[in-house]
Amino acid sequence: MTTSEQKGPAQGIAEAQQLMRSWFFGGSWSAALAWAVLVVSLITVLAWFFIASPYGAPAAPVYAEF
């Protein structure tokens, strides 16, 4: 086996990424389900940030704590 025929770990990762992209951007029902889960999770994170977390609130003045 020559060095050009050997596959390193980066080549295996690149092939797995290509397979994942072709599935995720494909037209199967499982890819549509994955898109829906992704969208719902991102909306949930945004809702938590702006509604439930203190990070979305405006900053209080410094002297309010004294």
N, C-alpha and C positions, 0 to 999 in steps of 0.2 A: 504494500500500500504506500503510495507516495503521499507527500504532504498536501498536495492539492486535493486528494481524495478523502483525507481525514476531515472529520467535522469536529469543531471545537464547541464548547458550551455556548458561545455567542451565536453560532450558526443554528443550534437547536432552539435557542430562545427566539431568534428572528423568525424561524419557521413557525413556531407556536404563536407568535404575535400575528403573523400573516393569516394563519388559520382562524384565530380569534376575530380579527378584523373582518375577514370574509364572512364569518358566521354572524357577527354583530350587525354588520351593515347589509346582511342578506335579507331575504323576504320571508323567512320562516316564522312560524307562530312563536317559537321559543325566543327568537330574537326580538319580536314585538313585545313579548312578556318581559324580557330583560330591559328594553327601552322604557316600558311602563314602570317597572320597579325603580329604575334609575331616576326617572322624572319625579315620581312620588317621593323618593328619598330626598332629592334635592329641594323640592318644595317644603318638605318637612323640616329640613335644616334651616331654610330661610324663615319659615314660620317660627321656629324655636328662637332664632336669633332676634327677630323683631318683636316677638310677643312675650316669650317666656324668659329670655336671658337678660341680665342687666347690661350686656354689652351694647344693645341697641338703644339704650336710654341716653339722653343728652347728659353731658358731664355736669355735676353739681359744682357750684362755686367752692373754692378752697376754704373760705371762711365759714361755710355751713357746718363744718365739723367741729368748730370751736365753741 
